[in-house]
Amino acid sequence: MKKLFLTILTVFNLLIYGQEKNSSIQKSLLNLQAGFAGAWVSGEFKLSDAIALRAEAGIEPSWFVGGGTQWHPNFRLEPRYYYNLESRSERGLDISNNAGNFWAIAVNYRPDAVLFSKDKSGLESYSFVPKWGIRRNFSQHFNYETAIGFGFRHETNYGNFGEIDLHLRVGYTF
């Protein structure tokens, strides 16, 4: 009787817990993205079934009233929580390449280097921006992503400011 109980318990555990979930993010992704203002290369690395760490490097502008535009590098670390993968999967929607809704906290570093501008004096800054976004696929490799958030930025020479992170990007996933 004891062997029968252990066998049934083992089979039950394999059926319930041994199956792979279809609603997990991918182990790692490499992306190239372009948007209205900038271009980026990023990697997303799986930390759990719903959490990924995104590391990103890109070039983006800063606009100054009366001073024009400066293009500078931006480096970002962004933990993302994809919160609706299970429901998307149950409804038969695509979740490949981490296509889903997410909450994220973007931590940015912008060095004082200026890549394209008449004025070569840059502003070094750090920012911390909680945000919400979505990522969807056009095809197996092409996708789009949009997100919005509000946080704070510290500029080393000028102090603290509010920062709005609003992006719409089109990309390619390898």
C-alpha positions as CSV (number, residue, x, y, z in Angstrom):
1,M,0.0,0.0,0.0
2,K,2.9,2.3,0.8
3,K,4.5,1.7,-2.6
4,L,1.2,2.4,-4.4
5,F,0.7,5.7,-2.5
6,L,4.3,6.8,-3.3
7,T,3.9,5.8,-7.0
8,I,0.6,7.8,-7.2
9,L,2.2,10.8,-5.4
10,T,5.2,10.7,-7.8
11,V,3.0,10.5,-10.9
12,F,0.8,13.3,-9.6
13,N,3.8,15.5,-8.9
14,L,5.2,14.8,-12.4
15,L,1.9,15.7,-14.0
16,I,1.4,18.9,-12.0
17,Y,4.9,20.2,-11.4
18,G,6.9,18.5,-14.1
19,Q,5.3,20.1,-17.1
20,E,7.1,23.1,-18.6
21,K,5.1,26.3,-18.5
22,N,4.6,28.0,-21.8
23,S,4.3,31.3,-20.1
24,S,7.9,31.9,-19.2
25,I,10.1,34.6,-20.7
26,Q,12.9,33.6,-22.9
27,K,16.3,32.8,-21.5
28,S,18.1,35.6,-23.3
29,L,17.4,38.0,-26.1
30,L,19.6,40.3,-28.2
31,N,17.8,43.3,-29.7
32,L,18.5,46.2,-32.0
33,Q,16.0,49.0,-31.7
34,A,15.4,52.4,-33.3
35,G,12.9,55.1,-32.2
36,F,11.9,58.6,-32.9
37,A,14.9,59.8,-31.0
38,G,17.8,57.4,-30.9
39,A,19.0,53.8,-31.5
40,W,19.9,51.1,-29.0
41,V,21.3,47.6,-28.7
42,S,20.2,45.6,-25.7
43,G,20.3,42.2,-24.1
44,E,17.6,40.7,-21.8
45,F,18.5,37.9,-19.4
46,K,16.0,35.7,-17.6
47,L,16.1,35.9,-13.9
48,S,12.8,34.0,-13.2
49,D,9.7,33.0,-15.2
50,A,8.5,36.6,-15.3
51,I,11.5,38.7,-14.5
52,A,14.3,39.7,-16.9
53,L,17.3,42.1,-16.5
54,R,17.7,44.3,-19.6
55,A,21.1,45.9,-20.2
56,E,21.1,48.5,-22.9
57,A,23.5,50.9,-24.6
58,G,22.4,53.6,-27.1
59,I,22.6,57.0,-28.5
60,E,19.9,59.6,-27.8
61,P,19.3,63.3,-27.9
62,S,19.1,66.1,-25.3
63,W,17.2,69.2,-26.4
64,F,18.1,72.6,-25.0
65,V,15.9,75.7,-25.4
66,G,17.9,78.1,-27.6
67,G,20.9,75.7,-27.6
68,G,19.9,73.0,-30.1
69,T,20.3,69.3,-29.7
70,Q,23.2,67.2,-28.4
71,W,23.5,63.4,-29.2
72,H,25.1,61.5,-26.3
73,P,25.5,57.8,-25.2
74,N,23.1,56.3,-22.7
75,F,23.7,53.2,-20.6
76,R,20.7,51.6,-18.9
77,L,20.0,48.7,-16.6
78,E,16.4,47.8,-16.3
79,P,14.8,44.9,-14.4
80,R,11.5,44.1,-16.0
81,Y,8.5,42.2,-14.6
82,Y,6.3,40.7,-17.4
83,Y,3.0,40.4,-15.6
84,N,0.6,39.0,-18.2
85,L,2.4,36.2,-19.9
86,E,0.2,33.5,-18.4
87,S,-3.0,35.1,-19.5
88,R,-1.7,35.9,-23.0
89,S,-0.5,32.3,-23.3
90,E,-3.9,30.9,-22.1
91,R,-5.7,33.1,-24.7
92,G,-3.4,31.8,-27.5
93,L,-1.6,35.1,-27.9
94,D,2.1,35.3,-28.9
95,I,4.6,35.6,-26.0
96,S,7.7,34.7,-28.0
97,N,10.6,37.2,-27.6
98,N,9.0,38.4,-24.3
99,A,5.9,39.8,-26.0
100,G,3.8,41.1,-23.1
101,N,3.1,43.9,-20.7
102,F,5.7,44.9,-18.2
103,W,6.6,47.0,-15.2
104,A,10.2,48.2,-15.1
105,I,12.7,50.4,-13.2
106,A,15.1,52.1,-15.6
107,V,18.4,53.1,-14.1
108,N,20.3,55.3,-16.6
109,Y,23.8,56.7,-16.8
110,R,24.6,59.4,-19.4
111,P,28.3,60.4,-19.5
112,D,29.3,63.9,-20.3
113,A,30.5,62.8,-23.8
114,V,28.8,64.4,-26.7
115,L,28.8,62.6,-30.1
116,F,27.1,65.0,-32.4
117,S,26.7,68.7,-31.7
118,K,28.2,72.1,-32.2
119,D,28.7,72.4,-28.5
120,K,30.9,69.6,-27.2
121,S,30.3,70.2,-23.4
122,G,28.0,67.5,-22.2
123,L,26.0,67.0,-19.1
124,E,26.7,63.9,-17.0
125,S,23.5,62.6,-15.4
126,Y,22.0,59.6,-13.6
127,S,18.3,58.8,-13.6
128,F,15.9,56.4,-11.9
129,V,12.5,56.0,-13.7
130,P,9.7,53.5,-12.8
131,K,7.7,52.8,-15.9
132,W,5.0,50.6,-17.6
133,G,5.2,49.3,-21.1
134,I,4.2,46.7,-23.7
135,R,6.2,44.7,-26.2
136,R,4.6,43.0,-29.2
137,N,5.9,41.1,-32.3
138,F,5.2,42.0,-35.9
139,S,6.8,38.7,-37.0
140,Q,9.3,36.1,-35.7
141,H,12.1,38.7,-35.4
142,F,10.6,42.2,-35.8
143,N,8.8,43.8,-32.8
144,Y,7.7,47.1,-31.3
145,E,7.9,48.4,-27.8
146,T,6.4,51.4,-26.1
147,A,6.7,52.5,-22.4
148,I,6.0,55.5,-20.2
149,G,7.3,56.5,-16.8
150,F,8.1,59.3,-14.5
151,G,11.1,59.5,-12.2
152,F,14.0,61.7,-11.2
153,R,17.3,62.7,-12.8
154,H,20.5,64.0,-11.1
155,E,22.7,66.1,-13.3
156,T,26.2,66.4,-11.7
157,N,26.6,70.1,-12.4
158,Y,23.0,71.3,-11.9
159,G,21.1,69.2,-9.4
160,N,17.9,67.1,-9.4
161,F,15.1,67.3,-11.9
162,G,12.0,65.2,-12.8
163,E,12.4,63.0,-15.9
164,I,9.7,61.6,-18.2
165,D,10.6,58.4,-20.1
166,L,8.4,58.0,-23.1
167,H,9.5,55.8,-25.9
168,L,8.2,54.1,-29.0
169,R,10.7,51.8,-30.7
170,V,10.8,49.3,-33.5
171,G,13.3,46.5,-33.3
172,Y,14.9,43.3,-34.5
173,T,15.5,40.4,-32.2
174,F,18.3,37.9,-33.1
